[in-house]
Amino acid sequence: MKLVHQKQIQVTEEHIDQNNHVNNVQYVHWVEEIAAEHWDLLKQKTEYAGDAWMLLDHHIQYKKQAYLNDIITIKTYPESPEGAKQPRKVEFYCNDRLLVNSSTLWVLFDPETKKIKRLESDWLEKLT
């Protein structure tokens, strides 16, 4: 089961570093941005709509480079929860070739109490 969210971005000058390709830090920014966008689309369908996500762990693998004016497709989806931790994948493609692969672990917390919430093991299945 995959709840996939994706969008396209055109690489602009602001994304480029001194090596004339997309800066690695930019990919990290996009990972956080698309995860937040996806949650905004899903949260009203859950019992966790008032809660927020905090990033615990982030692994990113750079396979190919992207350059000025390239069109990048960013695809994200949550994987099966691991107790209180929620894994999420984010993949970046250009011309159907995988550029960057990211695996992250998030925890859900109550913004008022700052306490982490344990997710129901089937919470994602309720969204399909």
N, C-alpha and C positions, 0 to 999 in steps of 0.2 A: 504494500500500500504506500503510495506516495502522494502527498499533497504538494504539488509542484506550483511554484510561482516563478515567473521569469519576466525579464524586461531587457531592452536593448539600450546601449549607451554608445554614443559616438565619441571616440577619443579626441580630446581637444588639447590645446597647448598647456592648460593647467594640469593635465594628467601626466605630462611628459617630464622626465628627469634629465640630468646632464648626459645620460647615455642615449638619449633620443628614443626611449621607449617608456611605456607606462611605469611609473614609479611603484615599487613594491608596497609602499605605505598606502598608496591609492587603492590597491586591491583590498587591504585590510579595512579601509573606510567603506568600500563598496559592500564587503561582507556584512558589516554591521548595519549599513543602510538597508540592504535588501531583506535582512532578517527582520528589522523593525517594520518595514513595509508589509511583509508577509503576515506578521502578527497583527498589524492594524486591520488587515483584511479578514482574519480569522477570529479574533478575540470575542466578538459579539456572539459567536456561535458556541462559546464555551462558558463554563462556570467561573472562569478566571479572568474575565474582562477587565476587572479593576487592578489586576496584578501587573508586574513588570518583569522583564528578563534581565539577568546579569550574566555576562560572559565569564566563564570559569577557565576555559582552556581553548587554545586555538592552535591548530596545525595547518600550515599552508605549504603547498608544493607548487613551485613555478616550473612549468614544462616548456613553454614557448613565450615569446615576447609579443606584445601588441604595440602598434605604432600610431602616430598621428593620423587621424581620420578613419582608422579601423572602426568597424562596427562590432561591438562585443555583446554577446548574449550572455546574461547572467541568469543562472537557474539555481533555485534553492528549494530544499524540502527537508522536513524533519524526519528523523529516523525513529525507531522504537525507543521509548524512554528507558532509562537505566536508573530506577529508583527515583531520586530527586533530580537527577541530571537528564537533560534533554539534548541528545545529539542532533546536529543540523549539518547538512552538506550544502556547500555553495560551489558551483562550477562555473567557469568562465570559458566561453567558446568564441572563436573567430573563424568564420568560413567552415563551420562544423568541426573544427579541430580544438581539442581541449588545450587551453592555455594554462589555467590555474585550477587547482583542486584544493578546497578548504574543508576541513572537518573541525567543528566547534562543539563545545559542551556548554550548555546554559543551565541556569537554575531560575526557577520562578520564585518571586518573593512579593510579599505584601509591602507596598511602598510606605504605609503608615507605621506598621510595627517593625519593619525591616527583617521580618522572619521569613526564612525559606519555606516554601510549600512543597509537600510531597505530591507528585502527580499521580493520578489514577493510571494504572498500567494500560488501560484501554482508552485513554482520553482522546487520542488521535483518531481512533476508529469511529468515535462518535461524530467526527467532522466529515466523514465520507458518506 
